[in-house]
Amino acid sequence: MKSIQSKSVLRPRSLKRILSAALFSTAILAGSFMTSSCGTLNSEALLAGGVQAVQAMTLSDAEIKSYVGQYIANLDKESTVLPESDAYTKRLRKLTAGITEVDGTPLNFKVYKTNQVNAFACADGSVRVYTGLMDLMTDDEVLGVIGHEIGHVGLKHTKKQFQQAMLTTAARYGLMAAGGTVATLSASQLGDLGQTLASSSFSRKQESEADDYGYAFLVKNGKNPYFMAMAFEKLESLNSSSNTSSAVNNLFSSHPDTAKRISRMVSKAEKDGYKRPASK
């Protein structure tokens, strides 16, 4: 699922192909680097942008997590994060008890108070669930959505998404510090990066892969994976409503055909011997 937030979100190939794309994109982006005096191309800015673009695509996992950590810290500050004493947070803690990491990356969960129906996960292991989603779904359905979002982390989708966002903004701001060390991003850089992430999306293939991950995630946690289909049914119902929020519309804008997606999860569950749970 795509990460949606009104201000900035998250939630976006081979190394040789990535580097080629980085250099090509930098050449296009370089058109924005014009000297104020005569309007000719600034070759120094172009060179710097090219280096930063390549660096953005070759960031290590540790560097990616550090930059994402800065982004999430800023996003948490801008959002209404519910405290540990809140009923929503207690519910989320109970749902995710024992779920501590994915592919070696520690997970941390927080609840955002908002009517938007969504959840997202980032490459640093941050998982954010919206109260709007928790109001709409049962515990097992919420867990299926969380599994889907964690899948984007475990399958490296979020890393690739963030690299692309860094590529888009690297030439403009020079997000890489000299020597490849992690720089501290300014408020304007974080905001620009957030807008880039908000407008990005996962591919249909990535979304289908995350669906399968969420299905397996439910099975691993002793839950009926049929809840994946039931969660999507509720989202589809909202999406077809005339009163649907922009968050839900955006959530489905890049996803595979919803009906086919639901059908695939149903067929998978029934083939594995699971029956549809009673609706709550």
Residue pairs with C-beta under 8 A, 6 or more apart in sequence:
1 118
1 119
1 120
1 145
1 148
1 149
1 152
1 207
1 210
1 251
1 255
2 11
2 12
2 120
2 200
2 201
2 202
2 250
2 251
2 253
2 254
2 255
3 9
3 10
3 11
3 12
3 118
3 120
3 122
3 197
3 198
4 11
4 116
4 118
4 120
4 198
4 247
4 250
4 251
5 11
5 75
5 79
5 116
5 120
5 194
5 198
6 116
6 247
7 75
7 78
7 79
7 191
7 194
8 71
8 74
8 75
8 78
8 190
8 191
8 193
8 194
8 195
8 197
8 198
9 75
9 120
9 194
9 197
9 198
10 71
10 72
10 75
10 120
10 122
10 158
10 161
10 194
10 197
10 198
11 120
11 121
11 122
11 158
11 161
11 197
11 198
11 200
12 157
12 158
12 160
12 161
12 162
12 164
12 165
12 197
12 200
12 201
12 202
13 21
15 58
18 57
18 163
19 54
19 57
19 58
21 57
21 167
22 53
22 54
22 56
22 57
22 167
23 50
23 53
23 54
25 53
25 167
25 168
26 46
26 49
26 50
26 53
26 54
26 167
26 170
26 171
27 50
29 49
29 53
29 168
29 171
29 172
30 41
30 45
30 46
30 49
30 50
30 171
31 41
32 171
32 172
33 41
33 42
33 45
33 46
33 49
33 171
34 40
34 41
34 42
35 42
45 171
48 171
48 174
49 170
49 171
49 172
49 174
50 171
51 176
52 170
52 171
52 174
52 175
52 176
53 167
53 170
53 171
55 170
55 176
55 180
56 163
56 166
56 167
56 170
56 175
56 176
57 163
57 166
57 167
59 67
59 163
59 166
61 123
61 159
63 180
63 182
64 123
64 124
64 159
64 162
64 163
65 105
65 123
65 124
65 125
66 124
66 182
67 162
67 166
67 175
67 182
67 185
68 122
68 123
68 124
68 126
68 158
68 162
69 124
69 126
70 184
70 185
70 190
71 122
71 185
71 190
71 193
71 194
71 197
72 122
72 124
72 126
74 187
74 190
74 194
75 128
75 194
76 110
79 112
79 113
79 114
79 128
80 112
80 113
80 114
81 110
81 111
81 112
81 113
82 88
82 89
82 110
82 111
82 112
82 113
82 131
83 89
84 90
84 93
86 111
88 111
88 113
88 131
88 134
89 110
89 111
91 134
91 139
92 109
92 111
92 129
92 134
93 109
94 139
95 139
95 142
95 143
95 146
96 107
96 109
96 127
96 143
96 146
99 107
99 146
99 150
99 221
100 106
100 107
101 107
101 125
102 125
102 150
102 153
102 154
103 153
103 154
105 123
105 124
105 125
105 153
106 125
107 125
107 126
107 127
107 150
108 125
108 126
108 127
109 127
109 128
109 129
110 126
110 127
110 128
110 129
111 128
111 129
111 130
111 131
111 134
112 128
112 129
112 130
112 131
113 131
114 130
114 131
114 132
115 131
115 132
115 245
116 130
116 132
116 133
116 245
116 247
116 248
117 130
117 132
117 133
117 136
117 235
117 238
117 245
117 247
117 248
117 251
118 130
118 132
118 133
118 247
118 248
118 251
119 127
119 128
119 129
119 130
119 133
119 142
119 145
119 146
119 149
120 127
120 128
120 149
121 127
121 128
121 146
121 149
121 150
121 152
121 153
121 158
122 153
122 158
122 162
123 153
123 158
123 159
123 162
125 153
127 146
127 149
127 150
129 142
129 145
129 146
132 245
132 247
133 142
133 145
134 142
136 234
136 238
137 145
137 231
137 234
138 227
138 230
138 280
140 218
140 223
140 224
140 227
140 277
141 227
141 230
141 231
141 234
142 231
143 217
143 218
143 221
143 223
143 227
144 214
144 215
144 217
144 218
144 223
144 225
144 227
144 228
144 230
144 231
145 214
145 231
146 214
146 217
147 213
147 214
147 215
147 216
147 217
147 218
147 221
147 228
148 210
148 211
148 213
148 214
148 217
148 228
149 210
149 214
150 213
150 214
150 217
151 157
151 209
151 210
151 211
151 212
151 213
151 214
151 217
152 158
152 202
152 206
152 210
154 213
155 206
155 209
155 210
155 213
157 202
157 206
157 209
157 210
161 197
161 200
161 202
162 197
164 200
165 193
165 196
165 197
165 200
166 175
166 193
168 196
169 175
169 189
169 192
169 193
169 196
170 176
172 192
173 189
173 192
175 183
175 185
175 189
175 193
176 183
177 183
185 193
201 253
201 254
202 210
202 254
203 254
204 254
204 255
204 256
207 254
207 255
207 256
208 256
208 261
208 264
211 228
211 261
211 264
211 265
212 268
214 228
215 225
215 228
215 265
215 268
215 269
216 225
218 224
218 225
218 227
218 228
219 225
219 272
224 269
224 274
224 275
224 277
225 265
225 268
225 269
225 272
225 274
226 265
226 266
226 269
226 274
226 275
226 276
226 277
227 277
228 265
228 269
229 262
229 265
229 266
229 269
230 276
230 277
230 279
232 258
232 261
232 262
232 265
233 262
235 248
235 251
235 252
235 258
236 252
236 258
236 259
236 262
238 244
238 245
238 248
239 248
239 249
239 251
239 252
239 258
252 258
255 261
266 276
269 276
